[in-house]
Amino acid sequence: MVDVHKPKVEYFDVPGRTNTDPKGFVRLVDSYRVEPWGLYMARPSDHQRFHYLESWLLPSVGLRASIFHMREDMTVGRIYIDIGEFTSGPDVWTSVDHYLDLVVLTGESTELLDVDELIAANSAGLLSAATAEDAVAKAVAAVDGIAAHGYSCEAWLESLDMPITWR
């Protein structure tokens, strides 16, 4: 049974140096960097499994690429990608998650996750058919692009003139 929930919405207040997560918790951000192709964020975390989070919001490809720095060192070469809608405002960026996720093991593979959540959300009327179809198209483009670049998310994005770096 799939837990059906509304799309998760998150806010990134660049001048305020905060990140408001989908549950409404406001977290202080160490670093924001605005580039023509996206927004970089780095912040500590009080999560039991990870202590630090780095993310790139990439509106033109509908992706949020993240590295979770785990308390147990399991992050080497692992990038987590959320599929969604990412918009920039004058000060605050917004993220709306469209359920599908990718896990990239750099140099090895890309795995698509949560297709069941996408279908359940669409069936429950929480996501339109057009938005669900767009999410699938974004995920397929990312899987294809990452695979074509040796399972390197960074190499694929650089080929799209979106060079990303991590701290």
C-alpha positions as CSV (number, residue, x, y, z in Angstrom):
1,M,0.0,0.0,0.0
2,V,1.3,3.4,-1.0
3,D,1.1,6.4,1.3
4,V,-0.8,8.9,-0.8
5,H,0.2,12.5,0.1
6,K,0.1,15.9,-1.5
7,P,3.2,17.0,-3.4
8,K,5.9,18.2,-1.0
9,V,6.6,21.9,-1.2
10,E,9.8,23.5,0.1
11,Y,11.1,27.1,0.2
12,F,14.6,28.5,-0.2
13,D,14.9,32.0,1.2
14,V,18.2,33.2,-0.3
15,P,18.7,36.6,1.4
16,G,17.2,35.2,4.7
17,R,19.6,32.1,4.4
18,T,16.9,29.7,5.4
19,N,15.3,26.6,4.0
20,T,11.7,25.6,5.0
21,D,11.2,21.9,4.5
22,P,7.9,20.3,3.6
23,K,6.9,19.9,7.2
24,G,7.4,23.6,7.9
25,F,10.6,23.3,9.8
26,V,12.9,26.3,9.1
27,R,16.6,25.5,8.8
28,L,19.5,27.8,8.6
29,V,21.6,27.6,5.4
30,D,25.4,27.8,5.4
31,S,25.6,28.7,1.7
32,Y,23.4,29.7,-1.2
33,R,24.8,30.3,-4.7
34,V,22.6,31.5,-7.5
35,E,23.7,30.7,-11.0
36,P,21.9,31.3,-14.3
37,W,20.9,27.7,-14.5
38,G,20.0,27.1,-10.8
39,L,20.4,27.4,-7.1
40,Y,23.0,25.7,-4.9
41,M,22.2,25.2,-1.2
42,A,24.4,23.7,1.6
43,R,23.2,23.3,5.2
44,P,23.6,21.2,8.3
45,S,20.9,18.7,9.2
46,D,19.7,17.3,12.5
47,H,18.4,14.2,10.8
48,Q,19.2,10.9,12.4
49,R,20.7,9.4,9.2
50,F,22.5,12.4,7.7
51,H,24.3,15.5,9.1
52,Y,24.7,17.7,6.1
53,L,22.8,18.3,2.8
54,E,23.9,19.9,-0.5
55,S,21.4,20.5,-3.3
56,W,21.1,22.0,-6.7
57,L,17.7,23.2,-7.9
58,L,17.7,23.1,-11.7
59,P,14.5,24.5,-13.1
60,S,15.1,24.0,-16.8
61,V,15.4,20.2,-16.4
62,G,13.0,19.9,-13.5
63,L,15.5,18.3,-11.1
64,R,16.9,18.8,-7.6
65,A,20.2,17.0,-7.3
66,S,21.3,16.3,-3.7
67,I,24.1,14.8,-1.8
68,F,23.2,13.6,1.7
69,H,26.3,13.4,3.9
70,M,25.4,10.4,5.9
71,R,26.4,9.8,9.5
72,E,27.7,6.5,8.3
73,D,29.9,7.2,5.3
74,M,27.7,5.7,2.5
75,T,27.6,8.8,0.3
76,V,30.6,8.4,-1.9
77,G,29.4,8.7,-5.5
78,R,25.7,8.8,-4.6
79,I,23.5,11.5,-5.9
80,Y,19.8,11.6,-5.1
81,I,17.5,13.4,-7.6
82,D,14.0,14.6,-7.0
83,I,11.8,15.3,-10.1
84,G,9.6,18.3,-9.8
85,E,8.9,21.9,-10.5
86,F,11.5,24.4,-9.3
87,T,10.9,28.1,-9.6
88,S,12.9,31.2,-8.7
89,G,11.4,34.3,-7.2
90,P,13.2,37.6,-6.5
91,D,14.2,36.3,-3.1
92,V,12.6,32.9,-2.5
93,W,12.8,29.8,-4.6
94,T,10.1,27.1,-4.5
95,S,10.3,23.4,-4.9
96,V,7.3,21.2,-5.7
97,D,8.1,17.5,-5.6
98,H,6.5,15.3,-8.3
99,Y,7.1,12.0,-6.5
100,L,9.7,10.4,-8.9
101,D,13.2,10.1,-7.6
102,L,16.5,8.8,-9.1
103,V,19.5,7.4,-7.2
104,V,22.7,7.8,-9.2
105,L,25.7,5.6,-8.3
106,T,28.4,7.6,-10.1
107,G,30.0,5.4,-12.7
108,E,27.7,2.5,-12.1
109,S,23.9,3.0,-12.4
110,T,20.8,5.1,-12.1
111,E,17.7,3.7,-10.3
112,L,14.2,5.1,-10.7
113,L,12.1,5.1,-7.5
114,D,8.6,5.9,-6.4
115,V,6.6,5.3,-9.6
116,D,3.9,3.8,-7.4
117,E,3.7,7.2,-5.5
118,L,3.3,9.1,-8.8
119,I,0.5,6.8,-10.0
120,A,-1.3,6.9,-6.6
121,A,-1.1,10.7,-6.5
122,N,-2.5,11.0,-10.0
123,S,-5.2,8.5,-9.2
124,A,-6.1,10.5,-6.1
125,G,-6.3,13.7,-8.0
126,L,-3.3,15.2,-6.3
127,L,-1.4,15.5,-9.6
128,S,-2.8,16.1,-13.0
129,A,-2.2,13.6,-15.8
130,A,-0.2,16.3,-17.7
131,T,2.0,16.9,-14.7
132,A,2.5,13.2,-14.1
133,E,3.4,12.8,-17.8
134,D,5.9,15.7,-17.6
135,A,7.5,14.1,-14.5
136,V,8.0,10.9,-16.4
137,A,9.5,12.7,-19.3
138,K,11.9,14.6,-17.0
139,A,12.9,11.4,-15.3
140,V,13.5,9.5,-18.6
141,A,15.6,12.4,-20.0
142,A,17.7,12.4,-16.8
143,V,18.2,8.6,-16.8
144,D,19.1,8.7,-20.5
145,G,21.4,11.7,-20.2
146,I,23.2,10.4,-17.1
147,A,23.7,7.0,-18.7
148,A,25.1,8.6,-21.9
149,H,27.7,10.3,-19.8
150,G,29.0,7.3,-18.0
151,Y,26.5,7.5,-15.1
152,S,27.8,10.9,-14.1
153,C,25.1,13.4,-13.2
154,E,27.8,16.2,-13.2
155,A,29.0,15.3,-16.7
156,W,25.5,15.2,-18.1
157,L,24.6,18.6,-16.6
158,E,27.9,20.1,-17.8
159,S,27.0,19.0,-21.3
160,L,23.8,21.1,-20.9
161,D,25.9,24.1,-19.8
162,M,24.9,23.6,-16.1
163,P,28.2,22.8,-14.4
164,I,27.5,21.9,-10.8
165,T,30.1,21.5,-8.0
166,W,29.8,20.4,-4.5
167,R,31.5,21.9,-1.5
